[in-house]
Amino acid sequence: MAGQIKRMLDQIIETRSQGDSFLALTTKTKLVLKGINPEKYDYNSEDNPSVITKVTQIAKDLGVAL
């Protein structure tokens, strides 16, 4: 199922920012610093199990339930 990574990243950003554009930007920056560039993924991106595992761990580190 393509796009799972994009949906996970969007959920992390939305949960952390709660609609605040500045917090969304800082969350995206944190993701990039942790090795995941959210701009690289879209709803047609193939789901790589290792990336999904990494995004799940990042969400856990940031306190976001996926």
N, C-alpha and C positions, 0 to 999 in steps of 0.2 A: 504494500500500500504506500504509494508515493506521498510525500508531504508530511509525514509524521514528525520529522525533525522540525519543520517550519511551525507546525501547530504547537509543539512543545516549547519552542523558543518564544513564540507569540504569547503563550500562556505565562511563561516566566516574566516576560517584560510587562504584560498587562497587570499581573498580580503585584509585582514590585512597584510599578509606577502609579497604579490606581488613577490613571488619566492625566497625570502630571508629566508634561513633555520633557522637563528637565530630568526627572527621575527615570524616564524611559531612556533618555540618552545616556545617563550614567550606568544604567543596567546593561545597555548594549556594550558600553565600554568595558564593564566588568566581564562580560561574556567574551569579548575579544581578548582581554588580558588572560583569560583562562583557556584560550585556544580555540574558541568557537566564534566565527564571524557570522552574525545573524543575517547580514546582507548577502551572504553567499548562498543561502538556502531559500527556495520558493516552494510552492505547492506541487511542483513537478519534479522536485529533487528526489533521487532514489534514497531509500532509507538504508543507511549503513549501520549495522548493529553496533559497531564500536563507537560511532558518533552518538547513537541513541544512549548507550551506556554512559558516555561522558556527559551528555546533556542532563541525564537523570541525576548523576552525581553532583553536577553544578547546581541543579535545582535544589537538591537536598542541602548543599552547602549554603545556599542563599535562603533557605527556609521556605521554599515553595513546594507545595504538594502538587504533583502532576496527576 
